[in-house]
Amino acid sequence: MKVFCEALDYHIEVPLRPERVICLVAAATEALYAMGLGDRVVGVSCYCDRYVPDLNKPVAGDYLKIDKQVFAELNPDLVVVTTGVQRKLGLELAKRELPVYALSLPNSFYGILENNVILGALVNEVQAGRELSRRMEEQARVIRERSPRNRPRVYTELWFGRHMRSIGGFTYIDDLVSLAGGESIFAHKRAGYLVPDFEEVVAARPDIFLLFSEEVYPVDPRRLVEERGWDKSLSLRIVESTVERGRNLIQEGPSIVETAAWLQEQLHQ
């Protein structure tokens, strides 16, 4: 059947039951496995094994490029990417007339749930996608209901290699902090990701410094606090997020609810 991907302005021909799916976005790989459809996945990105235990699938690429030889050998009938930085790769695959679909980067927790449904529909398993979203909603409800009434103010800093950003109110990470029982200091800002004004951070008087960094470019939050003079102007408790499943702020797959449960424990110690 014909499927239109608006993000790529591209029509693709998808089999009634796709059996050879390459997922170059870890959240989609994690979601397909959570739906019980891991047997349909034939190729993954180099990051997917962080979130699917014992994943043993050929690596077909990463976030920005593919392995052409592996792609040719796997002969996919569906390729899943996302938008944002990865949209460029999606456009390149569309030019090669590959059956590629780009899921939208979620701006909220509900965007993650919608992507589950879209992904389920793409592989002709709509109810599996909806059931996964229902399970995640229920897990989120339980986490939300057990949050203490006191909600610490949270300043979040994400390090993508040498590039640093904080979060506004237009990202699922803001929902993650809220679900865990915190209040993001920039939740009022009409942005997903922003370069923070450190004077504004100090003025907001956060209680928690929540930092994500990758193992290839580790960042020491204690050193940052000292360099910025926050050890004298703020009383901050540091919480560190990593790429590990259940502790990764930027992983928007089903394990986001595990991250929310972990973060709730960290915020309310």
Summary of the structure (lengths in Angstrom):
residues: 269
radius of gyration: 19.4
end to end distance: 52.0
largest distance: 62.1
contacts: 882
relative contact order: 0.13
helix: 39%
strand: 22%
